[in-house]
């Protein structure tokens, strides 16, 4: 490896890239990371972290709106959304500085600029608007880990201008609230921003082309969320396709088509948030010069179960691989790639493992899931048992005033193997890891049911759902 500047160069510093760099350095490899914007990538700067800060503000605001039921009364409540945005930006800034500290601690060189392959072992680094004073340079590496991430995907004929028609990066720093907002797409991004804006008094309409909100989730979970958000005042249109958007003097007109009866309708709002998925940044990295093969589906990097591309010394992780656009999946892939390069034992990712990655949406109620939905398990030919337990009888949920939702576990009827878990309700994003670990370690619902859970806790709903699979739930 001495013929090259580095043993490993990581292209991109999101939760995949910086984790890969740290693990590679821990394993004794001389490592550098190339970043064109901010350390931490989308997750720390524009996605996971700042949205959760805004959501915490939103949860406090909801509590204040319901204060009378808790025995608190006050007058002249003032709500400053700009202060909430500033708080979220401050948190993102601190987290990004934390990544910088980790780079220094692990003796990882941070190369500021935009990296482009010129051949399979060489990257040309150029200045960017974030780093205009960076010098042009080339670096060589024995191994490269591509972690370039993804960006918001628009719709044909709809230009994201950052003003009237916006994406998540625009929304996360927007400190003045519109009166009316149309959200195109009801995945995690769309539902989380809808929750935030609705709580702050914005009139929100969600447009979803498929027949349920949160299209990748279990149908019962999606129905529970749709019921709750409609009750909260969000207008939800499913089976409705966005046909086009036209900017007007005052805002935006959006034409939508009902896919069930082919009728069209024009919606008007101050702004439109495009939340209809992402596309990989693979078009900006010179991958053709490296000979890296992309999929025909959307230009994602093709990888094997240890994140290796068709070029043996080049690996890819995170959103640019098209597996699951989730920060924790990128981080998990990062460990495998770095360990494979270092030649140490690792835990590969066969294709079927991605289905069991945790999926979380931080709207209200929260959603957390992994594995197959009930419909998918049946379609796959499994004979299944389903255990379901609502939060309503749970003492901790009652104490929190959070009575909506349930825990649902799907298991193989013969062997007890967990095939899926679908949770909707209070803090379920914190509850899912018990079931994720159980599936990974092949623990059955019968064993979960006999694991003693602290009382009173929300986790008892998991125990009760496990009991329900065995036919003997206690508190229902």
N, C-alpha and C positions, 0 to 999 in steps of 0.2 A: 504493500500500500504506500510505500515511501515515495513512489514516483508521482504521487498526487499531493495537492495542497492539504487535502483533508481525507480522512477515512470515510466520513459521512457529511454530506451537505443536505440540509432539509430545506425545501422550497416552500415557505409559508409557516407562520408562527401561531396558528390557531390552536385549539385544544388537541388537535392531532399533531401538528408540527412541533410545538414546544415540548410536548410529552415525549415524542420520538427523540428529540435532541437530548433531553435529559437522560432518557434510558440508554441511549447510545453512549453518552459520556460516562455514565455510571459503569458501563461495561468496558471502559478503557479505550474507546475510539475517539480520535481527534475529530471534533464535530463543529460545524458552523451552521447557522440558520439564516436564511435570506428572507427579509420582510420588506414589503413595499409601502406599508401603511403603519399600523400600530401592532405592537406585540399583543398577542392574545386573540387576534383575528376577529371575526364577526361575533363569536360567542361573548367575549369579554367586553367588546366595544360597542356592538350594535344589536346584539341578540339576547342570549340567555340571561346575562347578568343585569343589564339595564332594564330589561322588561320585568324581571322579577322584583327589582327595586320599585318600579312603577306599580306593579301589582300589589306589593305590600302597602303602598300608600292607598291604593284602591280598597284593600281589605279594611284598613283603618277607617276610611271614609264610610264604607258600608256599616261598620260598627257604630260610628257616630250617628248615622241616619237611623239606626235601630236602638239608639241609646236609651230611649224612654222605657223600653221593655227590660232594660238592665238596671233601671232605677236612677238613671242620670237625666237631668233636664238642663238645658242651657239655651241662651238666645244668641242671635247674631253670629252663627257659625260662618266663618270666612274660609273659603277654599282657594288655594293658590296653586294652580296646576304647574305654573312655571317653576315654583319652588320644588315641586315633585320631580320635574325634569332635571333641574340642577342637581338635586340629590342623587339621581340615578347616574348622571354624568360623573359626579365626584366619585361614586362607588366604582364605576368602570375605570376611571383614571387610576384609582388606588390598586385595583386588581391588575391592570396592565403594568404598573410599576413593580408589582409583586413578581410578575413573569420576568421582568428585567433583572430583578434580584436573583431569581433562580438561574438565569443564564450566567450571571457572573459567578454565582456560587459553584456551578458545575463546569466552569471554565469553557463555556460555549461562546464562540465568537458570533456576535450579531452583525450581519452585513446588511446595511440599510440600502435599499434600492430594489429595482425590479429585475428579477432573474429570468433569463431566457436561455434555453439550451442552444448551443451552436454545434455540438456533437454529443455523443452519448456520455462523455465524461467531463464536459466543459459547459460552464454557465457564464454568459455575459451579463454583468450587472450594470444597470443604467439608473440615472437619477429619476425621481418621481416628484409629483407635486408635494408629497409629504417630506421628501428628502432631496430638495433641489440642489443642495451642495455636495451630494454624494458624487464621488469620482467614478468615471467609467473604469471598469476593471474586469478581468476574467478570473474565475476560480475553477480549479479542477478537483474532482472527487472520485475516489474509488467506487463509492456508492452514493446514490441520490434517492431521497424520499420525497416524492411529490405530494404536497399537502396544500394545494392552491385554493381549495374551497370552492364555493359557488356564490352566485349572485341571484337577485330576484329575477324571476321570469315574467315577462309581460305577456300580453295577448296580441295576436296578429292585428295590426292596425291601431293598437292603443299604445301611444308613446308615454313612457314614464318621464315626466318633466320635472319632478321634484317640487312642484308647486301645487297644481290642482290635482294631478294624477301622481300619486306618491307610492313609494315602497317602504319597507320596514326601516331602512336607514334614515329616510326622511322623517318617518313617524316618530322615531325614538328621540329625536332632538327637537321636534315641533312643540314649542312651549305656549302657543296660542291655539285654543281649541276651536274647531269649526262648529257651526250650529248643526249641520247635517253631514253625515259621512256615509258613503257606500263602501262596503268591504267586499272585494271580489275574492272568494275562496274561504272555506270554513275549516281549514286545517288548524294546526296549533297556533300559527302566527295570526291568522284571521280571527280566531275565537278569543285569543288573549287580548289583542288590541280592541276588539269589540267590547269585551268586558271592562277594560279600563275606561274607554271613552264613554260608554253608556253610564257608568257609575258617576262620571264627572258631568253628566247632563247633556251629552251629545246625542242627537237623534240618529241612531245607527240602523242601517239596513245591511244584512248579510246576504250575498248572492252566491249560491252553490249549484254547480252544474249537476252533481250527482244527487241521489235521492235521499241523502241524509247529511246532517252536519257531521263533522269529523268522519269523513268517508272511510277511513281505514279502521275505525273502531267497531266493536260489537254493536249490532243494531239496537239492543236494549240500552246500552250505554249512551249511544247517540240520541235515542228518544228521550232519555232522562235529561240530557243536557239541553236539547231543543225545548223541552217543556220549561226548564228553569230559566233559560235566557229569554224566552218569549214572555214569561211571567215578569221578568225584570224590565221588559219594555223594548227589547231588541226585535226588530222586524226580520224574520228569517224566511228567505225564499229558496226552497230546494227544487231540484229538477228544473233549474232555471239557468240558461246560458247567457253570458254577457256577449252581446253582439258587437258593441262598439261604444266609444265614449267621445263626446264632443265638448270641448271647452266653450263656455259662454262668457259673457261680460261679468257675471256674478259668481259662476261656479262651473259645474260640469253636468251635462246630460248623459245619462247612460241608458242605452237601449238593451233590454233583456228579452229573452224568449222563453216562454214556458214550454218545456219539452214534452209535456203530456198532452197539451191541446194545441200547440203551435201558435198560441197567441203571443203578441208582443206588447211591451209596455215601456214607457220612458220614465226613468227615475231621475230626479234632480237632487243635487247635493252641492255643498261647498267644495268638497274634496272626495276623491276616490282613492282607497288604499288597495293596491294590487297585492294579493296574498295567495296567488295561484301556483305556488311552487318555486323551485329554483333551477338554475342551469349552471353547469360547471364552468370554471374559469380556465379550462384546458386550452381554449383558443388563444390564450395570452402567454403561453409558456414555451413555445417553440418545440413542442413534443415531436413534431414530424422530423426535426433535425436529429432527435435522439432515437428515432425509430420506434417510439412507443405506440402501441396499438390502442385505438379508441373503439368503443362500442358503436354500432350503428344507431343505437337508441340514445340520442342526445349528446354524443360526444364525451361520454364518461370513460375513465381509464379502466381497461380490463385488468383484473388482478386474479391471482390464485389464492389459496387458503392461507398463505403466509404473506400476502400483500405484494408479491412479486409480479411485475409486469412481464410482457413478452421479452423484454431486455433484461437479462439475468441480474444485473447489478442495480437496476432501477426499480424502486418500489413506489406504491401509491396508497394513500390513506385518506379517510374523511369524505367530505361531501363530493369531491371530484370523482370518487369511485362509483357513485350512484347506488350504493347499497342502502344506507339509511342516513339521511341528512340530520344526524344528531351528534352533539358534542361528545357524549360519553362513548358512542360507537367509534368516533375518530380516535379518542384516547386509547380505547382498547386495541384498535388496529395498530396504533403507534407502537405499543409495547411489543406486539408480535413482529412487526417489521424490524425494529431495532435489535431484538433478540435473535432474529434469523440472520441478520447481517453479522452479528457478533459470533454466531455459531454456538449459542447456548440453547438450552431447552426452552421451549415455548409452548403455548397452547394455540394451535391453529384455529382458523375460522372457516370451517366448511360452510357451503352456501346455506344449509338449513339452520345454522346457528343464528343467523341474522333475524330470523323470525322470532326468536326468543329474547331479543334485545329489549330492554325497558323502553316504553314510549310514554311520555308525560305531556299533559296539556294543563296549564295553570290558569284556566278560566274559573268560573264559579257556577256549579261545583267543579272541583278538580277531576281530572281523568288520568288514570294510570293503567297500563296494560302491557302484556307480553304474550307471545304465542298466538295460537289460532283463535279466531272467533268461533262461536258455536256453529255458525253456518259453514265455516271453512273446515272444521273438524269433521262434520257430517259429510261434506263434499269429498273429503280425503278418504272416506270409507271407514272411519273409526266408529266403533260402538262406544258411546260416551256416557258418563254420568256428569250431571251439572249440580253443583252446590251453590246456593245463593242465599245471602243474608243481608237484610236491609240495615241501615244505620239507625233507623227510628227506634228500635228497642235498646240500642247501645247506650249505656249510662253516660259515658264520656261525651258522646255526640249530643245527648240531651243537655248536658251541662254547658256545652259550647253553643247551644242553640242551632246546631247543624244537623238537621234531621233528614236531609235529602240524600239519596244515593244508596248504594249497595256494593257488596263484594260478590263476585261471581267467579267460581273456579270450574274449569272444564278438565275432566280427567278421563283416561282410558278406562273403560268399565272392567276389563279383565285384570290389568296389571297395576292400575292406580297411577300410572304415569301422568304427570301434569302436562296437559296439552295447551292450556291457555289460562290466563287470569285477567279479569277485566273489572276495574274498580272505578267507581264514580262517587264522589262525596268529599267530606272534610279531610284535608291533608293526606289524601290517598297516594300522592307522589312520594310521601315518606314511608308508606306502608308496603309498597310494591316489592322492595328488595328482599323481604322475607320469602315471597313466592318465587322471585327470580332465582334466589339462591337454592330454594327447594327444588326447582326444576333442574338447575345445573347439577346439583348433587344427587338427583334422582330420589329425593324424599317424597313420599306419597302423602295425599291428604289425610289418610288415617294416622300417619305419624305427626303431621301438623296439628291435628285435632287433639292429640295427647300431649303436645308440647304446652307447658303451662305458660299462659300469657298473663301479664300483670293486669290487675284490675284497680280502678277503671281506666281502660285505655281503648282507643279506637282499634287497636290491633286485635281485640277480642272478636271483631267482626270477621277477621280472617279465620280465626279458630272455629267460629260458628259456621262459616261457609264450608270449611273442611268437614266439620261434623255433619253438615247437611248432605254432603256427597255420600257419607256413610249411612245416611238415613236417620240420624238422631240429633238434630240441632236442639239445643237446650232452651234458648230464650225466644222461641217463636213456635 
